[in-house]
């Protein structure tokens, strides 16, 4: 038997505040905005409500720092009459605290999201019809490492309306810096270099025999590195 304390409400005339205590079984987690609407003397009808099936999948994903991480999570479409409202919440376990990473009521984002994750998360709008509550976490960083849990809640709230569908461990890896590739010469420059080497080779082959005949005059005009070759006698 678990006790839930609901936020007080105020009557417009007298300004009297009332607190409602509801005892249910089994225990269920209450997220903001999931309070029971209680009518005095009326018992909710649980039997005709919609229900979903969650596999309670556990997985692990990784992403490069600065990139986008995809946290997968699926559930079976609802069975029975459609729920009046459905909510999804991704929470990150940090020490003894659970931080709300993403909260979505129907197609609208709620204001319960932690400021660290503003404008960084995304869930498709028709997630409930598709049974896909996978979340994208953009611009991941080292502080995003950890375990994320997805909760799907059907309203009106009842003992079995909240489902712990998925648990995903995220690992953020450092971005690798790649060395620049060497600049390759175009084929046109390769032909130019080949022609220059050919002309230099032919010039040496033609010039050296002539200098051999006129060695005394030629040696004085040749560069210092070539002059010793002209003095050598075979």
Secondary structure, DSSP 4 states (H G I P E B T S, - for coil): -EEEEPPPEE-TTT--EE--EEEESS-----TT------TT-----TTS-EEEE--EEEEEEEETTS-EEE--BEEEEESSPPSEEEEEEEEEETTEEEEEEEEETTEE-S-S-GGGTTTEE--TTHHHHTB--EEE-S--GGG-EEEEEEEEEES--TT-EEEEEEEEEEEEPPPPPPPPPPPPPHHHHHHHHHHHHHHHHHHHHHHHHHHHTHHHHHHHS-HHHHHHHH---
